[in-house]
């Protein structure tokens, strides 16, 4: 199948026009006429993964390898070093980022991973009912996302409703209408802002909350008649 044909199927599944203005989802590398022999799914592109890929592979990632404009191709630096390898091996790349967050990832994590019934869904923010003690809820969240430590802002002892944004959702804090907010990459000033509006936070990790991307997409591709391989995506962080 040609790259363009696969792109069209992905666009039907999760329209690329839904991506945010700052995002760069879609075809990152490759020719639309290229014949694709293999499909591999991964959160990101990394050196070990590229080494393992066969020529004429389409790598579908969650995060775009190219976010901003590239002003130079220095093959000793990121991302040009990866681009060089991909071009030499005829590896194409399609990114499904904020469009997939909106259509699939956030819903899946709230419903299938956490097991809560969704009350409200507004693009990046999923809201669900909890009705649990904060400490019990936090430990449950840590277990589900395999978090070694719980980084949180506790503003109340009880959680009635909770909101969720996978990945990095600190910029959404001001819009959250819930007792608690689950997201990744929580910074110091995010915590201060949340505390000022009495919003509890639990940091669920960027990688940890998005590692389900390949599993979700794999199931949909199978329905579309496309066979894919799920790459063993690795968290770049090591916790000591």
N, C-alpha and C positions, 0 to 999 in steps of 0.2 A: 504494500500500500504506500502511496506517496504521502509525503509530509503534509501537504495541503489537505488531503482527505482526512487525515487524523486530526488536524487542526480544526476542521469543520465539525467533526464529531465532538471534540472537546468544547467548542464554542456553543454547541447546542446544549451540552450538559451543564456548563457554567459560563454564560456569556462574558466574553472578555470586555465588553463595553461597560460592565458593572464595576470594573476596577477603579480605584481612586485615581485622581489626576496625577498624584505624585508617584504612582506605581508604574511598573514596566512589565506587566504580564504579557503573554503572547509568545510569538516566535522570537527567540533571542539569537539563535545561531542556526544556520542551515538554509537550504534552498527548498522552495515549495515543491519543486519537481523531483526532489531526491526520493529514491526508493528506500523505504525503511524496512529493515530486516528484523530488528529487535526493539523492544520498548522496555525501558527501565524506569522505575519510579523512586524518587528520593526527595527528602526535604531540601537538601543543598547539593552543590557540586563540591567535591573534594578530590585531592590528588589520588588517593587510594582507589576511589571509585572510578575515576577516569582511566586508571591503569588497567582495571579489570574489564572495561567495556570493549566490545568487539566493534569493528568498523560498521558504518551504516546503522548505528544505534540511535534511537531517539530517547533522550533523557528528559523525562518530565519531572520538573522540580516545583516545590512550593515557592521558594524564594528565588527571585530573579538574580542571575549572576551579574547582569549589567543593570545598575539602577540609574546612574547619571550618565552624562556624556563622557566618552573616553577621549582624552586629548592626546594621548600617546600610547604606543604599543611597546612597552618595555617588558620583554619576556621574562625578566627576573622578578617582576612585581605582579601582585594580584590586581585585577583578574586576568591580565594579559597572559600570564603563565598558563592559566587554564584554557584560555581561548586558543592559544597556539596548539596545545595538545588536541583539543577538540577539532580544530580545522584539519590537522594532520591525519587524524583518525576518522574523519568524516562523521563526527558525532554531532547530531542536531540537538537543540534544546528548546523546550517550550516551558515557560513558567506560568503557574496558575496560583496567583497570590491572593490579593484582596478580593478578587471575584469569587474565588473558591471559599474564602472565609465567609463571605456573605451567603452563598448558596448552600454550602455543605458543612464545613469544618466546625463552626460554632454550634450548630444544631446537633451534630453528631456527638460532640463532647458532652454537651449538656444532657442529652437524651440517652445515648448508648453507653457512654463511659461513666457518667455520674449517676444516671438512672433517674433523673428528675423530669417531671412533665413541664414542658415549656408553657409559660403564661403569656409571654410577649417576645416578639422578635423584631428588632429594629436594626437591620443591616448588621453592624458589628456587635451589637449587644443583645444577648439572650437573657431573659429574666425567668426565674423559676421560684417556686415556694419550697422552703426548707423546714421551718419550725423545729429547730434543734438548738441545743446549747452550743455556744460558739466553740468552746474547747473540743467538744465531741465532733462537731462539724469539721473543724480545722484538722484534727487527726485523721478523719475520714478522707479529706482532700489530700493530705500528705501520702496516705496509703495508695490512693487511686493513681496519683501521678508519680509515685515512687520518689518522693522528696525526702532526702536525708534530714533536712532541717526545715522547720516551718518559719517563714519570714512573714510576719503579719502586723496589722494595726488593729487592735481590739478596742472598739468604741462602745460595745454593749455585750452583755453576757448571753444574749439570745439572738438568733438569726431567724427572722420570719421569712424574708425574701432575699434572694441573692441574684446578682447579675454576673455575666461571664463574657469575657472577650479573650480569645486565645491569642498567643503571641505577645505583643507589646501594646497594652491598652491604657497606659498612664494618661494619655491625652483625653481619654473619655471620662475621667473621674467627675468632672463638673456636670456631666449629663446623666449620671447614674441615679436612678430612683429606686433604691433598694437599701436594705440594711448592711449588706456586705457585697464586695466586688472581688471577683476572681480574675486575675490577669497576670502576665509575666513582666519582667524587667521593671519592677517597681523601684523608683528612685526616692531619695531622701525627701525632695520637695513634693513628690507625689504623696508621700506619707503625711507630710505636714498639711497639704491641701485637704486630704481625705479626713484627717483628724478635725480640721476646722469646721467641717460640715457633718461631723458625726457619722462618717461612713467607714465601716470596718473593711480592711483589705487582707487578702491572702495572696501571696506571690506564688503562682503555680508554675513558674518557669516558662521561658520562651520555647525552648526545645521540647520540654516535657508536655506542654499543652498542644503542640502542633505535630508531634511524632506520629499521629494517627492519619496524616495526610495520605500516605501511600496505601494504607489499608482501605481507606474509603474509596479512593480513585480506582484501585484494583478491581473492586467489586463492580463498579459501574462500567469499566472497560470490558470486563468479562461479558456483561449483558450486551454490550455493543459489538461483541464478536472479536474483540482485540485481546490478544494474550500479552501479558506483561510480567516482568520480574520485579519484585520488591527488593530494593537495596537495603542493606542493614545500615541505616543512617545512624551516625554517632554524634553524641553531644560533644561539642568542642571543649566544654569545660570539664575539669577534673576537680572534684571536691575532696579536700584533705581534712 
